[in-house]
């Protein structure tokens, strides 16, 4: 057992002990022994203390899944503490993913008990720069707005310095993006008044700066010393960062706060007093992004009427790259619900809008490549073109839907195929390698889909680039029904 696996922070105040946390109480794990975490004395203290820890903790150390399951089945507390943190924190921190999942299944609380340092499991994990496990916790429902001693998960993530273009940098961006799309407050301030943007400027993290600005971060928000992010960049003589901040240097913090707190009556009044033409386009769009991810849908319409462009091109940081997209594409890309898509279209978003200079997917096609059947149905209802593709020869929307029709985990994908056909999708559109939707149905052996396509005029005699009909593929498939369906309809090649 290496000491580097454990986070040592505080002096010894109490021995290791199980500790059960009630869901609505703020309780902490007892502090644990530490001097200098790498010295021999601390190693001896750890070796002496570990046997007194809950046996679930010993199972975590040994990565013994069977023992963990057995102990939980026998009633051991999944919310116990060991070494100053919850068992869940220890399992996540040491990469014991399966044991962590088992603890959660057994009732481990994502928010309590806090660690000895006053951290939730998510904050504890972020503090160790374990970006992947932190993302898993957010996906499982960890509270992205939880504040402990003035620190939120977003602030904690923004504090960590990383090397530009490194794997750590990319993973940090992925986590921050996830936190923001789950509703984290972009302008929340640390105890010294520093928001995440100022922390990113302090670390010279330009990719993180771009991402925070995209989600509405305010460069003019001051800390307790009266300094804001732009002044910090100027003092550091970082002209590159100054140029990033400049288009966003308008006092929009009150607007973002009203959006985040849902105070839309006050928002109406404030927007009426604010000249949109004096705010740069990226700053206006950032307000629209804030409304989308705070799920303040009335604010989407208010901002569009005021001057934010529901069809405006925005630069989203994706990994190390900047990707151009419209607000509607952004919402679809992050699995926005039907209400969000409807709010954008009501505000003026074009359901077929794309970025002219970029190879971006049309909204309807994008929803299908993300397996978002509900979004596709909504977009069709709102007027999306069922035949819009990026370029000739691409898979059509219908072909994508046919490919999804064989996935049982999706919600009635065959119904979407029917909806597309009823809305005028070209049943014989030719895609990659000269294939049609009927070719794809034959390959997958999906009899219902093939029958539906034929009923809407699919031509069984279309040959692809290999001179094969749908019947040729059905002969190689596993569905005798599809073969029997196509055989009498297909002409024999001469």
N, C-alpha and C positions, 0 to 999 in steps of 0.2 A: 504493500500500500504506500503510494507516494503522497507526501504532504501536499503537492501541487494540486491534487484532486480536490482538496478541501479548502473552503474559503475561511481563513482565520482572521478575525477582526478585533475581538474585544477581550479584556482580561477575564480570568476565571472568576465568575460570581456564583455559579451553581454547578452541581454535577449534572451529567447527562441524565435525562429522564423523559419518559413518555409525557405527552402533553396534548390533551384533546381540546380543540377550539370550537366554540359555538359560532355559528355562521354569522351572527349579528354583533359579535363583540370584537373589539380590537385587542387581541392578546398576542403576546410575544413568546417565542421560545426562550428558554434560559440561555444566558451567555455561556460561552465555553472557554476552556483554557487556551491561552496562547502567550508566548513571549514573542520572539522572532520566529516566524513560521518555518524557517528552514534550519533551525539549530537543533542540536542533539537533545537538549532538554525537552523541547516541545515534542519531538518525536517520541521520547519516552513517556511523556504525559499522555500523548495520544494512544500509545500502545496500552497504557494502563487503563485509559478511559473507555476505549472501544468495546471491551467485553461487557461493560455495564450498560451499554446502549441497548435500545430495543432490538430484539432479534430481527425484526424487519430491516433495520439498518444494516445489520451484519449480512443479511441476504442481498441487500443493495451493493455493499462493498464487494461481495463475492460474485455478483451478477447471477445469483441463483434464483431463477424464475420459479422453479418448482417449490423451493422453500418459501418464497414470498407468497405464492398461491396458497400453500398449506397454512401458513401463519394467518393470512387474512381469513381463510375458511374457518379457522379456529377462533376468530373474533378479535385478533390483534387490531389495534387502532390505526387506521390509515392516516390520521391527522397527528400522530405522535411527532415529537421533536428528537433530534439527535445532532450534536455538534453545532448547536445554535441556529438550526434551520429545520423546517419541516421535512419529513421523509420524502415528500413529493419534490421539494427543492433539491434534496440530495440526489434523488434518482435522476431528475432532469439534468442537474449539473454534472453528473458523472456519466451521462450518456446511456443510462439504463432505460431506454425508451419503452420496452415491453413492460418492465416493472412499473414505470410511471403510469402507463395506460391502465395496468391492473389496479394501482392505487386509486386512480380517478374513478374507475368502475366500482371500486369498493366504497367510494364516498369521500375520497380526499378532496378537501376544499381548495379551490384555486386562489382564494384570497386570505384564508386564515389557516393556521396561525402565522403571524408575521415572524420573520427571522429575528434573531437577537439584535440585529442592526436596524430593525423596524421596516423590513422590506417584505412585500408580497413575493410569491414564487416568481412572478414575472419580473419584478424589479431585481430580485436576487439573481436571476438568470441573465438579465441584461447587464447587470453590474460585472458579470464575469465575461462579457462580450461573447456569449454563446447565442449567436443570432438565430441559427436554425431552431434550436429548442425553444427560444423565445417566440418565434413565429408559430410553432406548434401550439404553444400555450394560448396565444391570441386566437388562433383558429378554433381551439377548444372552448373559447368563451371567457378567457381571462379579461378582467375589466381594464380597458385601455385608458380609462379616465381616472383610475384609482390614484389618489394622492397620499403619499406617506411622507410626513415631515417636509412638505412643500415640494416633493419631487414626484413627477409623473413618469410613466414609462417612456414617453417621447423625450422628455428632458434628460432622462438617464441615458437613452440611446444616443442623443445628440452630444453628450459630454465626452464620449469615448473617441479618442483620436485614432485614425486608421491611415494606412499608407494608400495614397491615391492609386486607383486601378487595381488594387489587390482584391483577392477573394473576400477578405474581411470587409473591404469598402463596399463591394457589391452586395454582400449579405446585410450590411448595416442599412444600405439604401432600401433593400427589400423589406426589412423589418419596419423602418420608418414609414415607408409607403403603406404597408399593411396597417400600422397604427392609425395613420391619417384617414385611410379609407374606412376604418372602423369607427371613426368619430372622435379621435383624439384632438384636443384643443391645440391648434398650431401656435397660438400666442400665449399659452400658459407660461407663467414665470416662476423661476426657481426662487428660493428664499432671498437671494441677493437681487432679485428683480430681473435676472437675465432670462430671456426667452430662448427657445431652441435655436433660433436663427443666430443670435449672438454667440452661442456656444459653438456653432458651426463656423462662424467667422473667426472666432478665437483659435480654432484648430486649423483654419485655412482649408476647410473641406468644401471645395467649390461645387462638387456634385450634390452634396447634401444641401448646400445653400440654394441651388437651383430648385431642388425638390420642395423645400420648405416654402420658397417664394411662390411656386406653382399652387400650393395649397392655401395661400393667403397670409403667409408670415409678413409681419410689418417691420421693415428696416428702421423705422423711426420710434419704435417702442423702447422706452428708456429703462435702464436698471436703477437700483437705489442710489447709485452714484451720479445719476443724470446722464449717463452715456448710452447711446444707441448703436446699433450694428454698423451703420454707415460711418459714424465717427471712429469706431473701433478699426474699421478697414482703412480709413484715412490715416490714423495714427500708426498703423502697421505698414503704411506705404504699399498697400495692396491695390494697385490700380485695377487689376483684373477683377477683384471682388467689388470694388466701387462700381465698375461698369455693369456688373450683374445686378447690383442693388438699385442703381439709379432709376430704371423705369418703374420701380415699385415704391419710390420714395414720396408717397402721399400719405396723409394721416387717415388710414382706413381702419385702424384698430377698433374704433367704436362700431363701425359697420360689421366687422367680423364678430365682435362680441355679441351684438344684437342678433346676428344670424345664428350663432352657436346657442344662444339662450332662448331663441324662438320669440323674441320680443318684436313682432312684426309691425305692430302699430307704431312703435318708436322708430323702426327701420323706415317705414314710409315717410315719416316726418324728417328723418335725417337725410334720406336720399333726395327729398324735395329741396333741401338746402345745399346739396352737393352738386357741383357742376361736373357732370361725367366727362365733358370734353377736356377738362383739366387733369384728368387721371389717365395715365398711359394705358393702352389696350391690355397689356399683360396684367396690370393691376386690377382692371375691371374684370377680366376673365378669372383671376384668382378668387374674387368674391363669389363668382358663379360656382366655381369648384367647391368653395367652402359650403355653399348652400346645398350642393348635391350630396356631399359626404356627411354633412350634419343632418341630412334628410329633412331639411326645411324647405319643402316643396313650394309653399306659397312664396317664399323669398326668391325662388327661381324666376317666377313670373315678374315679381317686383323689380328684380335686377335687370331683366331683359327689357322691361319698359323704360327703365332709367338709362340704360346705355351699355350694359353687358351684351355681348353678341352670342346668341344661342347657336350660331353656326360658325363662330370665330375659330380660327385655327390656333391651337395651343401646343406648346412644347412640353411634353411629359418626359421626365427622366425615367428611362427603363434600363436598369443595369448601368452600364457606363455610357449609354447612348441617349440621345434626345429624340423622341418620337413625336411627330406631328399628328394631331388628331382633333376632332371636333368634340364638343361637350357630350353629344349623343354617343359617339364612339367610346369616349371615356367611361360613360355610365355603363355601357354594354360590356366593356372590357373588365369592369369590376362587378359584373353580375348585378347591375342595378335592377330593382324590381319594376313591375309594370307601372306602378304609380309614378316612379321617377321618370321613366320614358315618356309617359303621358304628359307629365308636367313640362318636360323639355319641348315636346312637340307643340303643346298649347302655347308655350312661350315663343314659338316661332322656329324651332329646330326642324330642319329638313330631314324627314325619315330616310331619304336617299343620299344625304350629304356625305361627301368624302373630302379628303385633302387633295386638291388638284395636282400638286407637285410631288405627291408622295404615293407610293404603292400601297395605299391603305385599303382595307376591306370595306365594302359598303356595309352599313349597319346590319341589314338582314343576314347577309352572308357571315358577318362577324359573329352574330348571335349563334349561328349554327356551328361554326367551327369551335365555339366554346361550349357546345352542347346545351345551350340555354334555350330550351324549347318554349318556355313561357315568354321570354323576350321576343322570340321570333313570331309567336302568335300575336303579341301586342303590336309589333311593328307592322305586320300585315294589316291588322285592323286600322292602324293609323295611316296607311297609305304607302307602305314600302313596296317597291317594285320587285315582284317575284322573279324577274329575269335579269336583274342587275348583277354584273360580275365585274371583276377588275379588268380583265383583258380577254380577248377571244381565245378559246381553248382552255380556259379555266373550268374547274368544276362548277356547274350551275348550282343555284340555290336548291333546286329540286334534287339534284344528284347528292348533295350533302344531306338533305333530309332523308333520302332513300338509304344512304349509308347508316344513318342513325336509327332507321326503322327496325333494325335487327338488334338494338340494344334494349334488353328488357327492363333495365333500371331506369329508363327515361319515362316521362309521363306521356303516354299515348303518342309516340312519334308518328305512327301511321296516320293519326288524325291530322298531324301537321302536313303530311304529304297530300292528304285530301284537300286541306285548306289551301295549299299552294296551287293545286290543280284548279280548284274552284276560282281562285283569284287570277288565273290566266298564265300560270307557269308553262313554259314551252316543254311539252312532254318529250319531244325529240331533240332537244338541244344537245349539241355535241360537245363533249368535254375532253379531258386529257386522253391521248392515244385513240381519239375518235370514238370513245364510248358514249353511250347514252344512259339515262336512268334505268332503262330496262336491262341493259347489260349488267349494271350493278346489282339489280334485284336478282338476276339469274345467278350471279357469282355468289351472293349471300344465301341463295336458296329460299328467299322469302316469298312464299306463294301469294299471300294476301297483297303484298306490295305489287308484285308482278301483275296480278289480276286487276288491281286498281289502275295501274298505269295503262294496261291494255284497254280498259273501259273508257279511258280518257284519250284514246287515239295513239298510244305508243306503237311505233312501227317495229314489228319483230324482225323485219328483213334488213334493218340498218346494219351495215358491217363496219367494224372498227378498222384501225390501221393494220391490224393483222388479218384482215378479211374475215373476221369472226362475227357471227350473229349472237344474240342472247342465247339461242338454243345451243350453240357450240359450247358456251360456258356452262349451261345447265347440264350438259352431258358429263362434264367433269365434276359437277357438284354433287351434293348429297341429297337433293330433294327430287324424288320421283314425281311429286306433284307439279313442280315447276316445269320439269321435262315434259310431262303429259300435257300441260297447259300450252306450251310453246310449239310443240311438234306439229300439230295440225295447222298452225298459223304461219309457219315459216316455209318459204320457198326453198327448194333444193338448189344448190349452186350448180351451174352447168360446167 
